[in-house]
Amino acid sequence: MTIFSCFILIFFKTKKKIPNDSNTEDPIINKNLQEIINTIEEFSDEQRKIVEKFKLEMENFTRERTLESCLQSLNLSMQLANTREKLLLAYKEYCTLLENELRKKLMEEKRKKI
């Protein structure tokens, strides 16, 4: 699972677009895949922004120790958890789509051998 996660991170860091060739067998899958990739990129960007804000607010809270700074940190923590949940769901959808494609390709290869 770790190698797969590294692959995904490297893949999304490059932010390459999937070619939309007319020769592809299933353009709907390519469209869905690109939409999922865009969603993951958006949630990843949002997560990075929230993490930076959270770090600053936690530093502020450790200095001030006020209820307001505590609530602000808690609010950002909840936003971060929500964003991570959305990101996880997007990755699950991405994995499901790739697994289905892999199964399809394996079945095609099996049929060719018979």
C-alpha positions as CSV (number, residue, x, y, z in Angstrom):
1,M,0.0,0.0,0.0
2,T,2.9,2.4,0.7
3,I,4.4,2.0,-2.8
4,F,1.0,2.7,-4.3
5,S,0.6,5.8,-2.1
6,C,4.0,7.0,-3.2
7,F,3.1,6.5,-6.9
8,I,-0.1,8.4,-6.4
9,L,1.7,11.3,-4.7
10,I,4.3,11.4,-7.5
11,F,1.6,11.2,-10.1
12,F,-0.3,14.1,-8.7
13,K,2.8,16.2,-8.1
14,T,3.4,16.3,-11.8
15,K,-0.2,17.4,-12.4
16,K,-0.2,15.8,-15.9
17,K,-3.4,15.8,-17.8
18,I,-4.6,12.5,-19.2
19,P,-4.7,12.6,-23.0
20,N,-8.2,12.5,-24.4
21,D,-7.4,10.6,-27.6
22,S,-10.2,9.6,-29.9
23,N,-8.6,6.1,-30.0
24,T,-9.2,5.4,-26.4
25,E,-11.6,2.6,-25.7
26,D,-13.7,4.3,-23.0
27,P,-13.6,8.1,-23.0
28,I,-16.0,8.2,-20.1
29,I,-13.5,6.5,-17.8
30,N,-10.8,9.0,-18.9
31,K,-13.2,11.8,-18.2
32,N,-14.1,10.4,-14.8
33,L,-10.4,9.8,-14.0
34,Q,-9.5,13.4,-14.9
35,E,-12.3,14.7,-12.7
36,I,-11.2,12.6,-9.8
37,I,-7.6,13.8,-10.2
38,N,-8.7,17.4,-10.3
39,T,-10.8,16.8,-7.2
40,I,-7.8,15.3,-5.4
41,E,-5.6,18.1,-6.4
42,E,-8.1,20.7,-5.1
43,F,-8.6,18.9,-1.8
44,S,-4.8,18.5,-1.4
45,D,-4.3,22.3,-2.0
46,E,-7.0,23.1,0.4
47,Q,-5.5,20.7,3.0
48,R,-2.1,22.4,2.7
49,K,-3.6,25.8,3.2
50,I,-5.5,24.7,6.3
51,V,-2.5,22.9,7.7
52,E,-0.5,26.2,7.4
53,K,-3.3,28.2,9.1
54,F,-3.6,25.5,11.8
55,K,0.1,25.7,12.6
56,L,-0.1,29.4,13.0
57,E,-3.2,29.2,15.2
58,M,-1.7,26.6,17.4
59,E,1.4,28.8,17.9
60,N,-0.9,31.6,18.7
61,F,-2.8,29.4,21.2
62,T,0.4,28.3,22.9
63,R,1.3,32.0,23.4
64,E,-2.1,33.4,24.4
65,R,-3.9,30.5,26.0
66,T,-7.3,32.3,25.4
67,L,-10.6,30.8,24.7
68,E,-10.8,32.6,21.4
69,S,-7.4,31.2,20.2
70,C,-8.5,27.7,21.4
71,L,-11.7,27.9,19.4
72,Q,-10.0,29.1,16.3
73,S,-7.5,26.2,16.5
74,L,-10.4,23.8,17.1
75,N,-12.3,25.2,14.1
76,L,-9.3,24.7,11.8
77,S,-8.7,21.2,13.2
78,M,-12.3,20.3,12.3
79,Q,-11.9,21.9,8.8
80,L,-8.8,19.8,8.3
81,A,-10.5,16.6,9.4
82,N,-13.4,17.3,7.0
83,T,-11.0,18.0,4.1
84,R,-9.0,14.9,4.8
85,E,-12.2,12.8,4.8
86,K,-13.2,14.3,1.4
87,L,-9.7,13.5,0.1
88,L,-9.9,10.0,1.4
89,L,-13.2,9.4,-0.4
90,A,-11.7,10.8,-3.6
91,Y,-8.7,8.5,-3.3
92,K,-11.1,5.5,-2.7
93,E,-13.1,6.4,-5.8
94,Y,-9.8,6.7,-7.8
95,C,-8.6,3.3,-6.5
96,T,-12.0,1.7,-7.4
97,L,-11.9,3.1,-10.9
98,L,-8.3,1.8,-11.4
99,E,-9.1,-1.6,-9.9
100,N,-12.1,-1.9,-12.3
101,E,-9.9,-1.0,-15.3
102,L,-7.3,-3.5,-14.2
103,R,-9.8,-6.3,-13.8
104,K,-11.2,-5.5,-17.3
105,K,-7.7,-5.6,-18.8
106,L,-6.9,-8.8,-17.1
107,M,-10.1,-10.4,-18.3
108,E,-9.3,-9.2,-21.9
109,E,-5.8,-10.8,-21.6
110,K,-7.3,-14.0,-20.3
111,R,-9.8,-14.2,-23.2
112,K,-7.0,-13.6,-25.8
113,K,-5.0,-16.5,-24.4
114,I,-7.9,-18.9,-24.7
